[in-house]
């Protein structure tokens, strides 16, 4: 049994028109090519769901954030990891950007099983954010800490897209 396997990417909600759901078939192993009815149905569903989302999603223009304070410079390079919807292998995107009011769904199909005697109709999987920092002598460098706070703020503002998203130095106090 082949099932639809989608990965939601970049969805976080903030109020405007509708959003555009970009369907990315680059990881599809041919299921949607050989099943054009499934592709049409998926595209119609994406358009319907996108039209129902009336909150604006700000653009994310970069996945690299840099800040300097005095002699300290810190760069955060975000990457995204998700399961290939056709093979299950890990995909890593080392750079990315999102247009205003857009988010991406990577689509593909493969047989998946929930357990003995159980069939699975579909599945969504999360995207895992990751970030790297440069090596620095942070133990005695106040400028480094100031730059880290500045870059974390810039990153948090951009990637939350007006809602929830990957953040650094988050506090509920």
C-alpha positions in Angstrom: 0.0 0.0 0.0 1.3 3.4 -0.9 0.3 6.3 1.2 0.6 10.0 1.0 3.4 11.3 3.1 3.8 15.0 3.7 6.1 17.2 5.7 4.8 20.6 6.9 7.6 23.1 6.8 7.6 26.7 8.0 4.1 27.0 9.3 3.5 29.3 12.1 0.6 31.7 12.2 0.4 35.8 12.8 -4.0 38.6 10.2 -4.3 39.2 6.4 -5.5 37.4 3.3 -4.7 33.8 2.6 -1.4 32.0 2.5 0.1 30.0 -0.3 1.0 26.4 0.3 3.9 25.5 -1.9 3.9 21.8 -2.7 7.5 20.7 -3.4 7.7 17.4 -5.4 11.5 17.3 -5.5 11.6 14.3 -3.2 8.7 12.4 -4.8 9.9 9.1 -6.3 7.3 9.3 -9.1 4.1 8.6 -7.2 2.5 12.0 -8.2 3.8 11.7 -11.8 2.1 8.3 -12.3 -1.0 9.3 -10.3 -2.0 12.7 -11.7 -5.4 12.5 -10.0 -3.7 12.3 -6.6 -1.6 15.4 -7.6 -4.7 17.3 -8.6 -6.5 16.4 -5.4 -3.5 17.4 -3.3 -3.1 20.7 -5.0 -6.9 21.5 -4.6 -6.6 20.6 -0.9 -3.6 22.8 -0.5 -5.4 25.7 -2.2 -8.5 25.2 0.1 -6.4 25.0 3.3 -4.3 28.0 2.2 -7.4 30.1 1.6 -8.7 29.2 5.0 -5.5 30.5 6.8 -6.1 34.2 7.2 -3.1 35.1 9.3 -0.1 36.7 7.7 3.3 34.9 7.6 6.2 37.3 7.5 9.0 36.5 5.1 12.2 34.8 6.2 14.9 36.2 3.9 17.9 34.3 5.3 18.9 31.4 7.5 22.1 33.1 8.6 22.2 35.8 11.2 25.2 37.8 12.3 25.7 40.4 15.0 28.7 42.3 16.3 29.2 44.1 19.6 32.6 45.7 20.1 35.2 43.0 19.3 32.7 40.2 19.5 31.0 38.7 16.4 28.5 35.8 16.5 26.9 34.1 13.6 24.0 31.6 13.8 23.6 29.4 10.8 20.3 27.6 10.9 19.7 24.3 9.1 16.6 22.2 8.7 16.4 18.4 8.8 13.4 16.3 7.8 12.6 12.8 6.6 12.5 12.4 2.8 8.8 11.7 2.2 9.6 8.9 -0.3 12.6 7.1 1.3 12.6 8.2 4.9 16.3 9.2 4.7 17.3 12.4 6.5 17.4 15.5 4.3 19.3 18.5 5.5 18.8 22.0 4.1 21.7 24.2 5.1 20.1 27.4 3.9 16.5 28.4 3.3 14.2 31.4 2.8 10.4 31.8 2.8 8.3 34.3 1.0 5.7 36.4 2.8 2.5 34.3 3.3 4.1 31.1 2.0 5.0 27.8 3.5 6.3 24.6 1.9 5.1 21.0 2.1 7.5 18.4 0.8 5.4 15.6 -0.7 6.0 12.0 -1.7 4.7 8.6 -1.1 5.9 5.3 0.4 4.5 2.3 2.2 4.4 2.9 5.9 3.1 0.7 8.6 1.7 1.5 12.1 2.1 -2.1 13.3 0.8 -5.6 12.7 -2.5 -5.6 10.8 -2.8 -1.8 10.8 -2.8 0.4 7.7 -1.8 4.0 7.7 -3.5 6.5 5.4 -1.0 9.3 5.8 1.6 10.9 7.9 3.1 14.3 8.6 6.5 14.7 10.1 8.1 17.8 11.8 11.1 19.7 10.6 14.0 19.7 13.1 15.8 23.1 13.3 19.5 23.1 14.1 22.0 25.9 14.5 25.8 26.3 14.6 27.9 28.9 16.4 31.5 29.7 15.7 34.1 28.8 18.3 35.1 31.7 20.5 36.6 32.4 23.8 33.3 33.3 25.4 34.5 32.8 29.0 36.1 36.3 29.2 34.6 38.2 26.3 31.7 40.4 27.3 31.4 41.6 23.7 30.8 38.0 22.6 27.9 37.6 25.0 26.4 40.9 23.8 26.8 39.9 20.2 25.2 36.5 21.0 22.2 38.3 22.6 21.8 40.5 19.6 22.0 37.7 17.0 19.6 35.6 19.1 17.1 38.4 19.1 17.4 38.9 15.3 17.0 35.2 14.7 14.1 34.8 17.0 12.2 37.7 15.4 12.7 36.3 11.8 12.1 32.6 12.4 9.1 32.8 14.6 7.1 34.3 11.7 4.8 36.0 14.1 4.1 32.9 16.1 6.1 30.0 17.4 9.3 28.8 15.9 12.9 27.9 16.7 14.3 30.4 19.2 17.5 31.0 21.3 17.5 32.2 24.8 13.8 32.0 25.3 12.4 32.6 28.8 8.9 32.6 30.2 9.8 34.7 33.2 
